[in-house]
Amino acid sequence: MKIVSPALICISILLASYLIGRGFFGHLVKKGAGFAAAVGLMVLWGVFLVISIPVIIFQNDKIGMHTIVNIYAVTVPAIVLAALILSILKTVRKRKTGDKKKEQLVLDNKEIIYLSIFFALVFYQLFKAVFYAYADGDDAFYVAMSQSLSGELDALYINNPYTGVIDGLMYRYALAPFPVWIAFLSRIFKVNAATVSHVCMPIALIPITYAIYNAIGEKLFAGNKEKKYIFLCLVAVFIMFSGYSFYPSEVFMLTRARQGKEALGNIVIPLLFYEMLDTASGDEWSITPKNYILIIFITLSGALTSVFGNILVLVALFGNFIYSFMRHAVLKEKIKAASLALPNLLMLALYVLL
């Protein structure tokens, strides 16, 4: 029975992310299998940041971790329900209009072989990530913080995880509350925070990372599944042999999926670059409303995972802004590109002022 609750956490994260991505950003489903889940996860993380930061800053005897849990536990089901309703309405509308285009799912022998090799590699990585231990000093802070908040402690980033002593609000960590999201899952599903960190996070986040690579392969090898599956196999092998140092994002992906830096390097930044390339692929450079909203959620997710993530996101957005001039975009589009940086600039301002 001990496996049921962790499995339920993984299923809930992936299913909620997929339903949200499919409901609100349905056009992205065609970009690759599972890509909707990556998009939906950005919404989940962005909403969590918006809810948690005010609570952390203005917390008192009556406002704390329980406030985040109560608000987020109501908000997420409401978002998922709205996304599900939108998906149903879109399906009904397509049937009424006679739009029944379906992608051919039949694979030839080579495609089956390459796809099977890829799944085997991913399964091996998940097995090693879940059943083998990796010692990392940062867990003494991040996992300990999640563990303390998963219990009865209501104060956020005030008690030092190393000693338990009240040190005051630690803004260096408090403005990137990824461990609080893990603590939320631990509280809701009543699973030890260490289990959520070491078991649930790899199972949920590693497949989402590969969903992004699958979308990249779809863009690189449009219409050629064989080449796309070979590409995915090579990516999986590259990730497995990336341990030339402790610091590559691929090492974080396989060994420290419970830390925000892993989510930043393997999900947020690749997805941000993918969306920026997607906006640049048209004949006329422009940011559609849905792409604009999605990039905003991606920037918020970057802020959730790490304070330094704000800087990396701003660097990428600045490059996107400069590219809008190279493409001779209209003034309206340049303003939209510049405004994408506002959430991260606000987070850095909070870090400096507080």
Disulfide bonds with the S-S distance in Angstrom:
none
